[in-house]
Every structure is written in C-alpha cells, then in structure tokens.
C-alpha cells in the first residue's frame, strides 16, 4: 500500500535560509511542495523519507535565491492491484459507492463490482445486496454511509488537469487526479458487519 519512490526536483532556497543546513532546508521545502499532493503515475505523496543527493547551487542574480537539483526518496500511497483495503463508505450514488481511507477519498466501487445481485434504493440512497438465503428467498443487506467496508483494488487511473485561471475556478469541483477502482464482488469483501454477523451465526449454531 505504501512504497518508497526515488525522484528528483528543483529546490529554491531563499537567502534567509542560507545559515541553515542545506539538507534540512531541502527536505522542508520538498515536504511543503509535495506532501498530500498527487504525482502523475506515481501516487499520493505523504512525506520525504530521505535526501539522496544535492546538486550544485546556482545563484539567481535577480533576487539572490539559490536553485539546486535534489534527488530524494518519498513515501507514496499507491496500493498494488489485487491488494485489499479497508475504508469507510463515504456516499452511495446510482453508479456505485465512494470510499474514504481518511487520508485519501478517491476510491470508487462501480455498480458492476458490487456483490451480485445488488440494487440501488432510490428512497434511502443506499445500495442493497440481495443475499440469497435459499428457497428463492433473499435477505437485504444495506450498505450505509459511515460503515466499514473491505474491497479489492482492481484498477487505477491518473488524470492530468489544465491549469486554472482564477481562485473561483480552483474551487469548482474537478475530477480527481488519481482514482482507485475497487471491487467487493467476492466472499469476505464488503461490509465488515456482514461477515461478523455470519461468523456469529455459525458459532451460535455450533451450540
């Protein structure tokens, strides 16, 4: 789920920081620049793990700032395809379910990746798994907002966005830069409450 990736970037050091250790300044500036940001085809950057190399300093004659190329390792959130994640149901819509991990909200389970058969309840705005109990009968299992849910990562998408021209445009809802696609259409996946209840029922039957 978390990986360490080596990348490089240009760091600008202001004159007020010249009396500080260069590696500490670089690490601070890189964290400020990249922490909680999506890097295209890399993932969600969490924090700088270590500085690997600091290049020669080039002074900008216009303002006295120093530019340098820095190679560093960063801790990134990018789960492998096939891995299992446990999150919280953020919202249900007609096209599927949105899940949050707390630090990352852009996980989507499309309707064709839900337990089968499932239906969308237009009144309650929730998805319902029509669980078979035999004899052509089903029991409705609701997927409510705020419930813990376990899913398998089946795909991911990165998107690049054009620069926006105003703060008003920035505030407008924009397609996420990184989306994880999940599936719960297999035994053991879905709401924790489903399988906890099933295990309790089996234990009761043993007695």
Secondary structure, 3 states (H helix, E strand, C coil): CEEEEEEEEEEEECHHHCCCCHHHHHHHHHHHHHCCEEECCCEEEEEEEEEEEECCCEECCCCCCEEEEEEEEEEEECCCCCCEEEEEEEEEECCEEEEECCCCCCEEEEHHHCCCCEEEECCCCEEEEEEEEECCEEEEEEECCCCEEEEEEEEEEECCCCCCCCHHHHHCCCCCCEEEEEECCCCCCEEHHHHHHHHHHHHHHHC
